[in-house]
C-alpha cells in the first residue's frame, strides 16, 4: 500500500536483541512508532518515552518523520564510560 511504510524498532540488551517490524502510516513520526511499540510485550520494561533513540546509528528527535525501511534504535545507558573501560583494561593487560 502506498499510504503505509514499514519500519523496524530495535533494542539491544547484553545477551539478546529485540527487533519488531511495524507498518506505519505515511507521514508518521518517530514518536508515533515508539507509542505503537510501547504496547508490545517485547518492549515491556523499556522506558520508550525517555530513552535516547536513533535511526541507523544517528541520534534522532521524536518529531522526525519516518521513511520506508527506517530502523529505529533504542539506546540503553552505558554501564561504564568507554574511556574508563579502556583505562581499566590497560591496567590489567600483560606487559
MDTraj code that builds the backbone (N, CA, C; nanometers):
import mdtraj as md
import numpy as np

residues = "UNK UNK UNK UNK UNK UNK UNK UNK UNK UNK UNK UNK UNK UNK UNK UNK UNK UNK UNK UNK UNK UNK UNK UNK UNK UNK UNK UNK UNK UNK UNK UNK UNK UNK UNK UNK UNK UNK UNK UNK UNK UNK UNK UNK UNK UNK UNK UNK UNK UNK UNK UNK UNK UNK UNK UNK UNK UNK UNK UNK UNK UNK UNK UNK UNK UNK UNK UNK UNK UNK UNK UNK UNK UNK UNK UNK UNK UNK UNK UNK UNK UNK UNK UNK UNK UNK UNK UNK UNK UNK UNK UNK UNK UNK UNK".split()
xyz = np.array([
    [0.0839, -0.1188, 0.0000],
    [0.0000, 0.0000, 0.0000],
    [0.0882, 0.1249, 0.0000],
    [0.0516, 0.2212, -0.0778],
    [0.1298, 0.3442, -0.0896],
    [0.1136, 0.4346, 0.0316],
    [0.0077, 0.4145, 0.1102],
    [-0.0145, 0.5008, 0.2252],
    [0.0474, 0.4436, 0.3530],
    [0.1274, 0.3352, 0.3385],
    [0.1942, 0.2764, 0.4541],
    [0.3435, 0.2653, 0.4295],
    [0.4192, 0.2734, 0.5393],
    [0.5629, 0.2470, 0.5342],
    [0.5913, 0.1344, 0.6329],
    [0.7037, 0.0693, 0.6166],
    [0.7426, -0.0389, 0.7063],
    [0.8735, -0.0011, 0.7729],
    [0.8749, -0.0115, 0.9050],
    [0.9932, 0.0238, 0.9832],
    [1.0264, -0.0917, 1.0773],
    [1.1443, -0.0844, 1.1381],
    [1.1838, -0.1780, 1.2431],
    [1.2228, -0.0984, 1.3659],
    [1.1911, -0.1549, 1.4815],
    [1.2354, -0.0973, 1.6081],
    [1.3262, -0.2005, 1.6733],
    [1.4455, -0.1568, 1.7149],
    [1.5473, -0.2470, 1.7679],
    [1.5896, -0.2010, 1.9070],
    [1.6003, -0.2979, 1.9983],
    [1.6532, -0.2713, 2.1323],
    [1.7524, -0.3819, 2.1653],
    [1.8779, -0.3472, 2.1870],
    [1.9818, -0.4462, 2.2157],
    [2.0111, -0.4507, 2.3642],
    [2.0046, -0.5707, 2.4185],
    [2.0458, -0.5935, 2.5561],
    [2.1779, -0.6692, 2.5519],
    [2.2332, -0.7009, 2.6674],
    [2.3638, -0.7654, 2.6700],
    [2.3641, -0.9002, 2.5997],
    [2.2618, -0.9794, 2.6186],
    [2.2611, -1.1154, 2.5653],
    [2.1657, -1.1369, 2.4476],
    [2.0846, -1.0395, 2.4150],
    [1.9898, -1.0577, 2.3051],
    [1.9469, -0.9238, 2.2484],
    [1.8950, -0.9296, 2.1286],
    [1.8402, -0.8100, 2.0638],
    [1.6940, -0.8350, 2.0323],
    [1.6139, -0.7340, 2.0518],
    [1.4723, -0.7416, 2.0183],
    [1.4497, -0.6580, 1.8936],
    [1.3878, -0.7187, 1.7942],
    [1.3577, -0.6497, 1.6690],
    [1.2100, -0.6686, 1.6406],
    [1.1402, -0.5600, 1.6159],
    [0.9978, -0.5678, 1.5845],
    [0.9708, -0.4856, 1.4597],
    [0.9093, -0.5477, 1.3611],
    [0.8695, -0.4786, 1.2387],
    [0.7298, -0.4214, 1.2590],
    [0.7110, -0.2984, 1.2148],
    [0.5805, -0.2329, 1.2286],
    [0.5408, -0.1641, 1.0989],
    [0.4168, -0.1815, 1.0563],
    [0.3665, -0.0959, 0.9491],
    [0.3174, 0.0339, 1.0113],
    [0.3479, 0.1437, 0.9473],
    [0.3067, 0.2750, 0.9979],
    [0.2437, 0.3527, 0.8827],
    [0.1605, 0.4490, 0.9165],
    [0.1000, 0.5351, 0.8154],
    [0.2062, 0.6283, 0.7567],
    [0.1943, 0.6565, 0.6304],
    [0.2825, 0.7538, 0.5660],
    [0.2744, 0.8849, 0.6438],
    [0.3878, 0.9472, 0.6699],
    [0.3901, 1.0726, 0.7446],
    [0.4030, 1.0549, 0.8945],
    [0.4152, 0.9299, 0.9420],
    [0.4311, 0.9046, 1.0853],
    [0.5651, 0.9585, 1.1335],
    [0.5695, 0.9913, 1.2587],
    [0.6902, 1.0430, 1.3214],
    [0.7501, 0.9355, 1.4123],
    [0.8741, 0.9546, 1.4500],
    [0.9429, 0.8592, 1.5356],
    [0.8661, 0.8377, 1.6660],
    [0.8143, 0.9427, 1.7247],
    [0.7360, 0.9314, 1.8479],
    [0.6122, 0.8454, 1.8302],
    [0.5502, 0.8504, 1.7117],
    [0.4339, 0.7660, 1.6833],
    [0.4726, 0.6182, 1.6855],
    [0.5879, 0.5865, 1.6285],
    [0.6351, 0.4477, 1.6261],
    [0.6663, 0.3982, 1.7670],
    [0.7272, 0.4847, 1.8486],
    [0.7562, 0.4453, 1.9861],
    [0.6273, 0.4218, 2.0641],
    [0.5272, 0.5039, 2.0407],
    [0.3982, 0.4858, 2.1074],
    [0.3336, 0.3548, 2.0639],
    [0.3469, 0.3206, 1.9360],
    [0.2911, 0.1954, 1.8860],
    [0.3643, 0.0755, 1.9462],
    [0.4953, 0.0881, 1.9672],
    [0.5742, -0.0217, 2.0230],
    [0.5571, -0.0342, 2.1737],
    [0.5134, 0.0724, 2.2389],
    [0.5025, 0.0721, 2.3854],
    [0.4087, -0.0371, 2.4350],
    [0.3088, -0.0719, 2.3576],
    [0.2144, -0.1749, 2.3991],
    [0.2616, -0.3162, 2.3708],
    [0.3722, -0.3318, 2.3001],
    [0.4216, -0.4643, 2.2643],
    [0.4939, -0.5292, 2.3816],
    [0.4707, -0.6570, 2.4011],
    [0.5339, -0.7310, 2.5109],
    [0.6859, -0.7319, 2.4991],
    [0.7375, -0.7258, 2.3767],
    [0.8826, -0.7299, 2.3558],
    [0.9545, -0.6129, 2.4222],
    [0.8842, -0.5018, 2.4389],
    [0.9467, -0.3818, 2.4934],
    [0.8993, -0.3499, 2.6354],
    [0.8387, -0.4472, 2.7030],
    [0.7960, -0.4216, 2.8412],
    [0.9205, -0.4000, 2.9267],
    [0.9174, -0.3017, 3.0110],
    [1.0307, -0.2689, 3.0949],
    [1.1278, -0.1701, 3.0332],
    [1.1081, -0.1357, 2.9070],
    [1.1948, -0.0380, 2.8396],
    [1.1256, 0.0976, 2.8465],
    [1.1975, 0.1980, 2.8909],
    [1.1411, 0.3325, 2.9034],
    [1.1454, 0.4024, 2.7672],
    [1.0488, 0.3703, 2.6817],
    [1.0475, 0.4241, 2.5462],
    [1.0253, 0.5747, 2.5429],
    [0.9585, 0.6278, 2.6430],
    [0.9293, 0.7709, 2.6441],
    [1.0548, 0.8552, 2.6701],
    [1.1511, 0.8009, 2.7448],
    [1.2673, 0.8806, 2.7846],
    [1.4010, 0.8309, 2.7299],
    [1.4014, 0.7142, 2.6688],
    [1.5270, 0.6580, 2.6180],
    [1.5749, 0.7362, 2.4961],
    [1.7068, 0.7548, 2.4840],
    [1.7572, 0.8159, 2.3605],
    [1.7350, 0.7191, 2.2447],
    [1.7031, 0.7733, 2.1280],
    [1.6761, 0.6902, 2.0111],
    [1.7499, 0.7445, 1.8901],
    [1.7660, 0.6584, 1.7931],
    [1.8307, 0.6988, 1.6694],
    [1.7742, 0.6211, 1.5524],
    [1.8114, 0.6634, 1.4347],
    [1.7750, 0.5937, 1.3122],
    [1.9051, 0.5596, 1.2416],
    [1.9285, 0.4306, 1.2220],
    [2.0510, 0.3815, 1.1590],
    [2.1766, 0.4405, 1.2232],
    [2.1818, 0.4411, 1.3573],
    [2.3024, 0.4828, 1.4283],
    [2.3216, 0.6316, 1.4477],
    [2.2262, 0.7111, 1.4070],
    [2.2366, 0.8564, 1.4265],
    [2.1237, 0.9011, 1.5180],
    [2.1585, 0.9768, 1.6206],
    [2.0552, 1.0260, 1.7123],
    [1.9467, 1.0991, 1.6347],
    [1.8234, 1.0792, 1.6784],
    [1.7102, 1.1402, 1.6083],
    [1.6126, 1.1969, 1.7105],
    [1.5418, 1.2991, 1.6675],
    [1.4381, 1.3598, 1.7516],
    [1.3077, 1.2843, 1.7315],
    [1.2237, 1.2893, 1.8318],
    [1.0984, 1.2140, 1.8253],
    [0.9975, 1.2762, 1.7295],
    [1.0236, 1.3991, 1.6836],
    [0.9332, 1.4597, 1.5863],
    [0.9812, 1.4383, 1.4422],
    [1.0877, 1.3602, 1.4256],
    [1.1400, 1.3339, 1.2915],
    [1.0454, 1.2422, 1.2141],
    [1.0204, 1.2778, 1.0897],
    [0.9332, 1.1965, 1.0046],
    [1.0072, 1.0709, 0.9607],
    [0.9340, 0.9596, 0.9617],
    [0.9928, 0.8317, 0.9245],
    [0.9835, 0.8076, 0.7749],
    [1.0789, 0.7277, 0.7249],
    [1.0794, 0.6868, 0.5845],
    [1.0662, 0.5356, 0.5792],
    [1.0179, 0.4865, 0.4673],
    [1.0036, 0.3432, 0.4491],
    [1.1401, 0.2761, 0.4667],
    [1.1453, 0.1713, 0.5493],
    [1.2686, 0.0980, 0.5708],
    [1.3537, 0.1481, 0.6855],
    [1.3143, 0.2550, 0.7549],
    [1.3932, 0.3072, 0.8670],
    [1.4051, 0.2029, 0.9785],
    [1.5212, 0.2013, 1.0430],
    [1.5432, 0.1166, 1.1603],
    [1.5636, 0.2084, 1.2804],
    [1.4675, 0.2076, 1.3699],
    [1.4739, 0.2889, 1.4909],
    [1.5487, 0.2084, 1.5964],
    [1.6504, 0.2688, 1.6548],
    [1.7309, 0.2033, 1.7568],
    [1.7065, 0.2714, 1.8908],
    [1.6759, 0.1912, 1.9910],
    [1.6551, 0.2415, 2.1266],
    [1.7850, 0.2165, 2.2014],
    [1.8450, 0.3221, 2.2528],
    [1.9744, 0.3111, 2.3201],
    [1.9561, 0.2965, 2.4698],
    [2.0350, 0.2089, 2.5293],
    [2.0305, 0.1909, 2.6744],
    [2.1513, 0.2607, 2.7359],
    [2.1438, 0.2928, 2.8638],
    [2.2563, 0.3618, 2.9282],
    [2.3806, 0.2733, 2.9300],
    [2.4962, 0.3371, 2.9221],
    [2.6225, 0.2637, 2.9312],
    [2.6468, 0.2222, 3.0755],
    [2.7036, 0.1023, 3.0941],
    [2.7385, 0.0582, 3.2290],
    [2.8635, 0.1302, 3.2782],
    [2.9550, 0.1560, 3.1844],
    [3.0787, 0.2235, 3.2195],
    [3.1175, 0.3134, 3.1022],
    [3.1724, 0.4285, 3.1330],
    [3.2142, 0.5228, 3.0297],
    [3.3283, 0.4592, 2.9500],
    [3.3273, 0.4663, 2.8159],
    [3.4262, 0.3965, 2.7332],
    [3.5722, 0.4265, 2.7678],
    [3.6052, 0.5519, 2.7990],
    [3.7440, 0.5840, 2.8342],
    [3.7849, 0.5147, 2.9644],
    [3.6950, 0.5111, 3.0599],
    [3.7242, 0.4438, 3.1865],
    [3.7430, 0.2938, 3.1643],
    [3.6657, 0.2341, 3.0754],
    [3.6807, 0.0916, 3.0451],
    [3.8158, 0.0638, 2.9814],
    [3.8604, 0.1504, 2.8897],
    [3.9921, 0.1327, 2.8270],
    [4.1033, 0.1442, 2.9301],
    [4.0921, 0.2408, 3.0196],
    [4.1940, 0.2566, 3.1237],
    [4.2016, 0.1316, 3.2121],
    [4.0867, 0.0788, 3.2495],
    [4.0841, -0.0411, 3.3337],
    [4.1450, -0.1602, 3.2611],
    [4.1159, -0.1750, 3.1325],
    [4.1740, -0.2859, 3.0549],
    [4.3245, -0.2696, 3.0425],
    [4.3731, -0.1473, 3.0241],
    [4.5169, -0.1270, 3.0074],
    [4.5926, -0.1553, 3.1372],
    [4.5287, -0.1317, 3.2512],
    [4.5940, -0.1613, 3.3798],
    [4.6105, -0.3113, 3.4022],
    [4.5170, -0.3902, 3.3505],
    [4.5218, -0.5346, 3.3731],
    [4.5854, -0.6106, 3.2576],
    [4.6224, -0.5426, 3.1507],
    [4.6846, -0.6094, 3.0353],
    [4.8247, -0.6545, 3.0710],
    [4.8642, -0.7735, 3.0210],
    [5.0010, -0.8201, 3.0474],
    [5.1020, -0.7297, 2.9784],
    [5.2102, -0.7038, 3.0453],
    [5.3136, -0.6135, 2.9936],
    [5.4231, -0.6893, 2.9257],
])
top = md.Topology()
chain = top.add_chain()
for i, resn in enumerate(residues, 1):
    res = top.add_residue(resn, chain, resSeq=i)
    for name in ("N", "CA", "C"):
        top.add_atom(name, md.element.get_by_symbol(name[0]), res)
traj = md.Trajectory(xyz[None], top)
